[in-house]
Amino acid sequence: MRAEFPDFRLGSVLATSFTATLTERQGDAVERMPTPQRLVDWLAVNDLAVDSCTTAQFELARALRESIHAAATATATRDAPPASAVRVINDCSMRGRAAAVLTPEGTRQWRLSSASCVEDALGVIAADAISIIAGERDGRLALCASPTCRAAFFDTSRSRSRRWCDMNTCGNRQKKARFHANQRENPGSAE
């Protein structure tokens, strides 16, 4: 991973982790995938390794990221996903030719058609997005309660009441802000 860029936020859901390559969307946006090489890095971290990425493939990846975010946000707020977002997600899903293979350890792994086929990797991400947006997996799409973040995330908690996309970032930041506000209102309460 290159040190000059912010770390990736990795989660257990591929599609929403992909949308988290752009964070703080409602504040000072943090682009975690500003170059084609960073897309290659992100794909490698997520077991979808490719050798290289062209500018056109990179633009397609960013269009997919924004389409997944738009569709997931609409689903989380119980609105219909925008037709343009659905079109991009479907096009990427149909364009990819990745195959699911069973490993000797009994896990699923994706095999891309070639070492440089970004479209295959994007097809896997699009298929994952389709499965969560369509409600095929156990969980629900939600939006981060942080007013500067508002990231879409897939809540698989038992109560389906998770509030933050990531407790270590947004949740912690909000709890610290509440604590400091309480300290200003009640200066002697920490003693």
N, C-alpha and C positions, 0 to 999 in steps of 0.2 A: 504494500500500500504506500502511496506517495505521501510524504509528510506535509507537503505544501497545501493539501486539500483537507477539508474537514472529514472526520471519520464517517463511514457509512452507518446508518441506523439499520440494523438487521433485526428482523423479527421472524416469527415462525410462518408467516403467510407471504408467499413470494410476491403476489400482486401489490399488496399494500406496502411491503418493504421497498418495492420498486418506486412507488409514488413518494416514498420518504427520501428519495434522492434529491428532492426539493423540499426543504422544511421552512418553518416560520412563514408560511405563505401569506399570512395576514399582517405580518410585521416586517422586519428587515429580513427578506428571504435569504436563505442559505442554500446555495447551489452546491450539491455534493457530487454532481456529475457534469462538470463544465466542459469536458473534452471527450472526444471519441475514446481516448485511452482509458479514461475513468469509467466509461461504460464497459469496456473490456475487463477492467478491474472488478467492477460490481458483478458482472456475469460470472467471473472466475470464483469469487467468494461464494456465489450461490450455485455452484456446481453446474454452470452452463458455459464452460470455458470456450472462448473463440480466440483465434490468433490475432485478428485485427478487425477494425471497424472503419468503414468509409464515412465521409461526411453525410452522404445520403442516408446511410443506415443509422447514423447518430440522430439525424433529424427525425427519422421514422420512430426511433426509440423514444425521443422526447415527446413526439405527438402521441404515442401510445401511453406514456406516463401521464400526460395531462388528460387524455381521454379516460383512462382508468380512474383518475382522481375525480373527474367530473361525474362519471357514472356512479362511482361509489358514494360520493357526496349526495347525489340525488337520491340514491337508494337509502342512505342513512336518514335522510329527511323525508322519506316516503314520497318522493316525487319520481316521475318517470325520467330515466336517464336521457340526456340529450341525444337526438338522432345522430348527430355528427360524431359523438363519442362512441356510440354503439357501432357505427360504421367502421371507425378506425380499429376498434377492438376486434370486430368480426374479421376485417380484412387481414389483420396481423395473425389472428388465429388460423385462418384458412391458408395463409401464405407459408406458414411454418411446416416443416416436414420432420420434426423431431419424433422419436419413438421412445416410449417408456419401456425400460428393460428391468428385469429382476436381477438384483445382484446376488452373489453367493450368500451374503448375510441376510437375504430375505427382504431387502429394501428396494424401493423404486428409484431408478436413476434415469435421467434423460440422456438419450444419445442423439446428438445433432447429426445432420446429413453430411456435414463436412466441418473441418476445424475453423473455417472462416465464415460460417453461415449465421450471421447475426439474426437473420429473419427466422431461423429455426428457434433460437433462444427467445425471441420476442413472441413467437407463436406459443411457447410454453407459458410465458408470463400472461399472455392474453387469455389462454385457456383457463389458467388459475383465476384470473379476474372474472371470467364468465361464471365459473363455478360458485364464487362467493356472491356475486351480484345476483345471480339467478336463485340464490337461496338453497343450493344443493348441499352445503356443508353446515355442520352443527355450529352455530354462532350467529352473530349479527354484525352488520356494518354500523359503525358509530363514528362520530366526529370528536376529536380531542376538545376538551373543555377549555383549553388555553385559548384566550382570545387572539393571540398572535399566531398560533399554530393552525388549529382547525384541520389537522390531518385526518384523513379517513383511516380507520383501523378496523380490524376484524376482532370482535370481542368474543372470546370463547370462555370467559369466566363463568363459573357456575350460575351466578345470578344475572349475568348479562348486563351488569350495571357499571362496568369499568368506565372511568371518566377521561383517562389520559391515554394518548397514543403510546407513551413510554413513561413509566413512573420515575425512572432515573433522570429524565430530562424535564419534560413539561410538568409532570406531577410534582416533582421535587421543587421546581421553580415556583409553582403556585403555592405550595405549602410554606415555603420560605417567605414569600411575599405576604401571606396571611399572618404568619408568625411576627414578622417585622411590623406590620400594620397594627397588630394587637399590642406589641411592645410600645409603640408610639402612643396608643390610646391609654394603655395601662402600664406606665413605666415601672412600677414596683412589682408586677405580677411574675417576673422571672425569678425572684428571690425565694 
